[in-house]
Amino acid sequence: MATALPAHGIRRRSRPCATDPMAGGGSPNFGERRGGATPELIVIHYTAMESCAAARARLCDPQAEVSAHWLISETGEAIALVAEEMRAWHAGAGAWGGLEDVNSRSIGIELANRGDAPFPEPQMAALERLLRAIMARWGIPPEGVIAHSDLAPGRKSDPGPRFDWRRLALQGLAVWSDAQSGPLPALPVFAALAQTLGYPPVADDTLLAAFRMRFNPRAEGPLSDLDMARMADLAARFGADGDQWRGA
C-alpha cells in the first residue's frame, strides 16, 4: 500500500470520493508537485487491507497521511481520490531512474487486494482502461508503469508475484521480457543493468528478489541464466544505456 507515517488519534470522517481525474477527490492527503514536476511514472500498489472500503477510509483519513490518486475495487470500480495534477502520498522512500521524490513525478494506483489473493478479472480490466487513459493524458510510455516494489526494493512487495505484468505488457501498458538467453550470470553486471533500467542501488539479494517478483516470480536460488537474460533484454530495450546491451 501507499506509505505514510503512523496514524494517531481519532479518525475524521472523509469526504465522498470523486471520479473525475482532474477534480479534487475524497482524500485531503496531497500537496503541490515539487519544482513544477509532471507525472512521468505510474506506480501500482496493492492495499494489503481486508476490503476496498477499509482501504478507502484509510486513504481518505487526514491523520493517516497516506493517499493515492486512484483506488480500484475488486469489482472494477475506479475511484479518484486525488486529482492527477496534484502530489499524492503513495510512494514513500525509494527512487526510480535516479528520481528520489517519486511522489512528485508519479501517479499512484491502489488495487484493493490483501496481498495474498489473485487479482479479479473486473479489477484487471478496470486497471487496463485506467492505464490507457492516464498514459494518454500525460504521455507516459509503457516503461513508466512500475511496481511499488521496483522503486523500494526490500521495503515494499506490492503488487506482488500474483500480479500479471505480462498481460499488461501485451497491451502496451507495461514492459515484460520472455528472453531465454543472454550474458553469463554475474551479479555486478546484473546490478549495473538494473540501474540503467531504473532500479535504485541496493544489496544484490534485495535487488534480485525485487526483480524476480515482477519478471521471474517462480524463480528461487542464486542468480540464474533466465534472470540475467531478462534483465539484459529489458536494459537493452528500455535502459538509459540500452545501446551498450543490445545483442548481449
PLY file of the C-alpha trace (Angstrom):
ply
format ascii 1.0
element vertex 248
property float x
property float y
property float z
element edge 247
property int vertex1
property int vertex2
end_header
0.00 0.00 0.00
0.95 3.65 -0.15
3.41 4.65 2.55
2.80 7.06 5.38
3.61 7.94 8.94
1.62 6.01 11.57
-1.86 7.35 12.19
-2.62 8.74 15.65
-5.79 9.83 17.40
-9.40 9.61 16.25
-10.07 9.30 12.54
-12.10 12.07 10.95
-14.93 11.39 8.56
-13.66 11.73 4.99
-15.47 13.45 2.16
-17.06 11.33 -0.58
-14.56 10.35 -3.29
-14.89 11.77 -6.79
-14.47 10.02 -10.15
-13.08 12.93 -12.23
-9.28 12.54 -12.61
-8.76 16.29 -12.69
-11.16 17.17 -9.88
-10.39 17.14 -6.18
-11.10 13.69 -4.81
-12.06 12.45 -1.39
-8.60 12.40 0.17
-7.17 15.50 1.85
-3.71 13.92 1.79
-1.92 15.65 -1.07
0.10 18.73 -1.98
1.62 20.52 -4.94
4.09 18.62 -7.12
7.52 19.99 -6.31
9.57 22.00 -8.77
6.81 22.14 -11.36
7.12 18.39 -11.96
4.56 16.49 -14.02
3.79 12.75 -13.94
6.19 10.50 -15.84
5.60 7.31 -13.85
2.59 5.26 -12.77
3.12 3.22 -9.61
0.92 0.19 -8.99
0.21 -0.87 -5.40
-1.99 -3.29 -3.52
-3.82 -2.11 -0.42
-2.98 -5.06 1.89
-6.30 -4.49 3.68
-9.37 -6.65 4.17
-11.69 -4.63 1.93
-11.84 -1.78 -0.53
-13.99 0.17 1.93
-11.34 -0.12 4.64
-8.62 0.96 2.22
-10.70 3.89 1.00
-11.31 5.05 4.56
-7.60 4.99 5.33
-6.60 6.71 2.11
-9.12 9.47 2.86
-8.17 9.79 6.55
-6.21 13.02 7.20
-4.46 11.50 10.20
-3.16 8.55 8.18
-1.15 10.92 5.95
-1.30 8.47 3.05
-3.13 8.56 -0.26
-3.12 7.58 -3.92
-4.65 9.14 -6.98
-6.82 6.12 -7.73
-8.28 3.12 -5.93
-9.74 0.19 -7.91
-12.13 -2.16 -6.15
-12.31 -5.92 -6.58
-15.40 -5.41 -8.74
-13.70 -2.90 -11.04
-14.90 0.44 -9.66
-12.22 3.09 -10.26
-12.37 5.78 -7.57
-10.47 9.06 -7.93
-9.06 10.11 -4.57
-6.58 12.85 -5.53
-6.55 14.98 -8.68
-3.83 13.75 -11.03
-2.09 17.10 -11.27
-1.51 17.04 -7.50
1.12 15.16 -5.47
-0.44 12.20 -3.67
1.44 10.49 -0.83
1.82 6.93 -2.04
5.43 6.09 -2.92
7.32 6.80 0.29
11.09 6.34 0.49
12.63 4.99 -2.67
13.83 6.00 -6.12
13.45 5.14 -9.79
15.67 6.25 -12.63
17.59 8.47 -10.24
14.42 10.26 -9.11
14.10 10.23 -5.32
10.92 12.30 -4.98
8.81 9.73 -6.79
5.57 11.25 -5.47
6.18 14.45 -7.45
6.79 12.50 -10.66
4.14 9.82 -10.47
0.50 8.79 -10.31
-0.34 6.13 -7.75
-2.95 3.40 -8.30
-4.05 1.22 -5.39
-5.66 -2.16 -6.13
-7.94 -3.49 -3.41
-6.21 -6.76 -2.57
-4.98 -8.32 0.67
-1.70 -9.23 -0.98
-2.22 -12.99 -0.95
-5.09 -13.32 -3.42
-5.38 -13.28 -7.23
-6.46 -10.03 -8.86
-10.05 -10.46 -10.16
-10.79 -10.06 -13.87
-13.07 -7.00 -13.39
-10.30 -5.28 -11.43
-7.65 -6.05 -14.05
-9.93 -4.86 -16.87
-10.61 -1.61 -14.99
-6.88 -1.14 -14.41
-6.20 -1.57 -18.12
-8.79 1.07 -19.01
-7.40 3.45 -16.43
-3.80 2.93 -17.51
-4.68 3.68 -21.14
-6.36 6.91 -20.11
-3.59 8.08 -17.78
-0.82 7.21 -20.23
-2.62 9.15 -22.96
-3.28 12.16 -20.72
0.31 12.50 -19.55
2.32 10.91 -22.36
3.68 8.15 -20.12
5.36 5.26 -22.00
4.97 1.57 -21.04
8.33 1.58 -19.25
6.96 4.30 -16.97
4.49 1.85 -15.40
6.25 0.29 -12.42
5.61 -1.62 -9.20
5.90 -0.13 -5.73
8.44 -2.92 -5.12
10.53 -1.66 -8.07
11.21 1.73 -6.52
11.53 0.43 -2.94
13.25 -2.99 -3.16
13.21 -4.84 0.13
10.87 -2.31 1.74
7.80 -2.95 -0.38
6.44 -6.03 -2.13
3.34 -4.75 -3.90
1.66 -5.55 -6.19
3.47 -8.85 -5.64
4.15 -12.05 -7.57
0.47 -12.77 -8.32
0.13 -9.62 -10.41
0.07 -10.27 -14.18
2.63 -7.88 -15.67
2.87 -9.88 -18.88
-0.83 -9.29 -19.53
-0.31 -5.52 -19.29
2.80 -5.64 -21.47
1.00 -7.47 -24.27
-1.32 -4.45 -24.49
1.47 -1.87 -24.38
0.63 -0.92 -20.79
3.89 -2.04 -19.15
7.09 -3.88 -20.10
7.99 -7.56 -19.95
10.65 -9.95 -21.21
10.43 -13.57 -22.35
14.17 -13.67 -23.16
15.76 -17.08 -22.65
19.44 -16.37 -23.30
21.85 -13.55 -22.56
25.15 -12.77 -20.83
26.56 -15.24 -18.33
25.12 -14.67 -14.84
27.24 -12.19 -12.87
25.87 -10.13 -10.01
27.95 -6.99 -10.71
26.72 -6.93 -14.31
23.15 -7.67 -13.21
23.27 -4.75 -10.76
24.72 -2.39 -13.39
21.99 -3.35 -15.84
19.35 -2.86 -13.17
20.46 0.70 -12.52
20.27 1.57 -16.22
16.72 0.23 -16.16
15.83 2.43 -13.18
16.31 0.35 -10.03
17.97 2.12 -7.09
21.29 0.81 -5.74
20.57 -1.86 -3.10
22.13 -5.10 -1.88
22.40 -7.81 -4.53
19.97 -10.21 -2.85
17.42 -7.44 -2.34
17.67 -6.39 -5.97
17.32 -9.95 -7.25
14.23 -10.54 -5.10
12.58 -7.33 -6.35
13.37 -8.11 -9.99
12.08 -11.66 -9.71
8.88 -10.55 -8.04
7.98 -8.79 -11.27
9.82 -10.53 -14.10
10.57 -14.08 -12.91
8.21 -14.77 -9.97
8.70 -18.55 -9.79
12.49 -18.40 -9.51
14.45 -19.34 -6.41
18.11 -19.66 -5.51
21.10 -17.77 -6.90
21.10 -15.54 -9.97
20.11 -17.69 -12.95
20.59 -17.63 -16.71
16.94 -16.61 -17.09
17.25 -13.72 -14.61
20.29 -12.45 -16.48
18.70 -12.87 -19.90
15.59 -10.94 -18.94
17.49 -8.15 -17.21
19.82 -7.72 -20.21
16.89 -7.73 -22.63
14.96 -5.13 -20.64
18.03 -2.92 -20.20
18.73 -3.10 -23.94
15.20 -2.04 -24.84
14.34 0.38 -22.05
17.50 1.23 -20.10
19.28 4.56 -20.09
22.33 2.92 -21.71
20.42 0.44 -23.83
22.75 0.54 -26.85
25.52 -0.96 -24.73
23.50 -4.11 -24.07
21.84 -4.74 -27.42
22.94 -8.06 -28.81
24.34 -9.19 -25.46
0 1
1 2
2 3
3 4
4 5
5 6
6 7
7 8
8 9
9 10
10 11
11 12
12 13
13 14
14 15
15 16
16 17
17 18
18 19
19 20
20 21
21 22
22 23
23 24
24 25
25 26
26 27
27 28
28 29
29 30
30 31
31 32
32 33
33 34
34 35
35 36
36 37
37 38
38 39
39 40
40 41
41 42
42 43
43 44
44 45
45 46
46 47
47 48
48 49
49 50
50 51
51 52
52 53
53 54
54 55
55 56
56 57
57 58
58 59
59 60
60 61
61 62
62 63
63 64
64 65
65 66
66 67
67 68
68 69
69 70
70 71
71 72
72 73
73 74
74 75
75 76
76 77
77 78
78 79
79 80
80 81
81 82
82 83
83 84
84 85
85 86
86 87
87 88
88 89
89 90
90 91
91 92
92 93
93 94
94 95
95 96
96 97
97 98
98 99
99 100
100 101
101 102
102 103
103 104
104 105
105 106
106 107
107 108
108 109
109 110
110 111
111 112
112 113
113 114
114 115
115 116
116 117
117 118
118 119
119 120
120 121
121 122
122 123
123 124
124 125
125 126
126 127
127 128
128 129
129 130
130 131
131 132
132 133
133 134
134 135
135 136
136 137
137 138
138 139
139 140
140 141
141 142
142 143
143 144
144 145
145 146
146 147
147 148
148 149
149 150
150 151
151 152
152 153
153 154
154 155
155 156
156 157
157 158
158 159
159 160
160 161
161 162
162 163
163 164
164 165
165 166
166 167
167 168
168 169
169 170
170 171
171 172
172 173
173 174
174 175
175 176
176 177
177 178
178 179
179 180
180 181
181 182
182 183
183 184
184 185
185 186
186 187
187 188
188 189
189 190
190 191
191 192
192 193
193 194
194 195
195 196
196 197
197 198
198 199
199 200
200 201
201 202
202 203
203 204
204 205
205 206
206 207
207 208
208 209
209 210
210 211
211 212
212 213
213 214
214 215
215 216
216 217
217 218
218 219
219 220
220 221
221 222
222 223
223 224
224 225
225 226
226 227
227 228
228 229
229 230
230 231
231 232
232 233
233 234
234 235
235 236
236 237
237 238
238 239
239 240
240 241
241 242
242 243
243 244
244 245
245 246
246 247
